Amino acid sequence: MDVEIADIFIISIVLAFIVLITFDIEALIELITGTELVVIELMALVVVCVIVFITGIVNEDRK
């Protein structure tokens, strides 16, 4: 039980960093180009979904 909680905690921290980094990059590109980028937001969502999916598979393999 402790291992799963620790894993979820680490994963959530990593996800938070990924989201922050993608939004920072997006803000920089918006400043440079002056256009809003919905594509990067969609890519960030896809990345988050893939990571959650992979961690789900890893957790299933452990059981």
Secondary structure, 3 states (H helix, E strand, C coil): CHHHHHHHHHHHHHHHHHHHHHHHHHHHHHHHHCCCCHHHHHHHHHHHHHHHHHHHHHHHHHC
